[in-house]
Amino acid sequence: MNSVNTLKIPVQITNLQRQLGGQTILQDITTQVRPGDVVGLLGKNGSGKTTLLETLLGFGAPAFGQCQLWGEKSTELAPATKQRIGYVPQRDELPGEMTPKQLFDLYRQLRPEWNDDLLKQLMPEWELSEGKRIRRMSEGQKQKLAIVLAVAHNPDLLVLDEPVASLDPIARRQFFQQLMDYACREHTAIIFSSHIVSDMERIVSRVWCLQNGTLTCDQPLDTLYETVVRVDYSGALTDKAVIGIDQILFSQNSPHGGQLVIKDWNDAKREQLLSLGASQVKASGLSLEDIFLYWHGGTYAN
Ligand SMILES: Nc1ncnc2c1ncn2[C@@H]1O[C@H](COP(=O)(O)OP(=O)(O)OP(=O)(O)O)[C@@H](O)[C@H]1O
């Protein structure tokens, strides 16, 4: 890739390995995020999501490989490049003794692209008061304020680590609607992690899935829907025969028929099933939540 191209790519991660406390937390991650991409980062507790988001933002150096934002090494970003980023950390890092108004006054000085119009729209929409001390706010109110602060300077890259964990269902819906409007309007690259997969499904264009620090899925959401499917079939397919089919995430077989969940579903796999003795092969789509559950072993999937 030439340097002109990397300048246009908000996030480029190459062969990333990160170690913490002598342990390898992230390994072999190579991926990128382009302008307008909305990436949903999924993974079980402890799979490395926060570590990945913090590393790509330059809060800590990789043991191997690198993260670049618009062609600059994340750990050595120029001040002007930092201004292009909005970040909502997983833990509340707001100064409790300040009010939102005092914070806004401060940020307005520091951030040239500060957007007071957006603030005027978001504060009442989210029922936030400018004069209330932050330490007196509820967790959800603080989370909303952190989101407002992250978007109010019109960033080109927005990174949100569990941004909706404390929000009520109405606020969550509002947040996703606003994020969607924002992404369409500004062509901003967005990466966010969440355990609420059904919400994520409404908005993401791409899915990253981390398993023990490895990116095992990095695909457009549409591709996932098309290629990870539940297959119902009639006929006697033995467990032994099923083992010969690549990328099976789940299987339940009886002498009369059965059900499989398969990755990378395509016509060749359909033919393979037919040649093994299956008939009436019918593939149907899955929700992102079910895809995620099957991807992790399927124990609790429907
Ligand atoms: N400073 C640290 N030193 C050693 N290990 C750490 C440190 N920070 C995190 N880890 C470990 O790294 C792994 C990944 O943690 P991380 O917080 O990135 O996971 P996560 O996917 O964000 O989890 P969750 O969904 O619970 O927020 C965990 O096993 C955690 O214990």
The ligand as a MOL file (V3000), in Angstrom:
LIG
                    3D

  0  0  0     0  0            999 V3000
M  V30 BEGIN CTAB
M  V30 COUNTS 31 33 0 0 0
M  V30 BEGIN ATOM
M  V30 1 N -2.8880 -4.2000 32.8690 0
M  V30 2 C -3.1010 -5.4970 32.6550 0
M  V30 3 N -2.1840 -6.4170 33.0320 0
M  V30 4 C -2.3780 -7.7400 32.7970 0
M  V30 5 N -3.4590 -8.2330 32.1510 0
M  V30 6 C -4.3870 -7.3680 31.7650 0
M  V30 7 C -4.2780 -5.9590 31.9860 0
M  V30 8 N -5.3600 -5.3550 31.4560 0
M  V30 9 C -6.1240 -6.3390 30.9490 0
M  V30 10 N -5.5490 -7.5370 31.1200 0
M  V30 11 C -6.0730 -8.8460 30.6850 0
M  V30 12 O -6.2510 -8.7930 29.2770 0
M  V30 13 C -7.3700 -9.5820 28.9040 0
M  V30 14 C -8.2720 -8.7440 28.0180 0
M  V30 15 O -8.8450 -7.6830 28.7700 0
M  V30 16 P -9.8150 -6.6260 28.0950 0
M  V30 17 O -10.2110 -5.6520 29.1540 0
M  V30 18 O -9.1620 -6.0980 26.8870 0
M  V30 19 O -11.0350 -7.5610 27.6940 0
M  V30 20 P -12.4950 -7.1510 27.1710 0
M  V30 21 O -12.7740 -8.0160 25.9930 0
M  V30 22 O -12.5810 -5.6860 26.9650 0
M  V30 23 O -13.3990 -7.6020 28.3960 0
M  V30 24 P -14.8600 -7.1060 28.8850 0
M  V30 25 O -15.8680 -7.5370 27.8670 0
M  V30 26 O -15.0210 -7.8390 30.1830 0
M  V30 27 O -14.7900 -5.6090 29.0750 0
M  V30 28 C -8.0270 -10.0520 30.2030 0
M  V30 29 O -7.6440 -11.3810 30.4390 0
M  V30 30 C -7.4460 -9.1450 31.2580 0
M  V30 31 O -7.3500 -9.7950 32.4980 0
M  V30 END ATOM
M  V30 BEGIN BOND
M  V30 1 1 1 2
M  V30 2 1 2 3
M  V30 3 2 2 7
M  V30 4 2 3 4
M  V30 5 1 4 5
M  V30 6 2 5 6
M  V30 7 1 6 7
M  V30 8 1 6 10
M  V30 9 1 7 8
M  V30 10 2 8 9
M  V30 11 1 9 10
M  V30 12 1 10 11
M  V30 13 1 11 12
M  V30 14 1 11 30
M  V30 15 1 12 13
M  V30 16 1 13 14
M  V30 17 1 13 28
M  V30 18 1 14 15
M  V30 19 1 15 16
M  V30 20 2 16 17
M  V30 21 1 16 18
M  V30 22 1 16 19
M  V30 23 1 19 20
M  V30 24 2 20 21
M  V30 25 1 20 22
M  V30 26 1 20 23
M  V30 27 1 23 24
M  V30 28 2 24 25
M  V30 29 1 24 26
M  V30 30 1 24 27
M  V30 31 1 28 29
M  V30 32 1 28 30
M  V30 33 1 30 31
M  V30 END BOND
M  V30 END CTAB
M  END
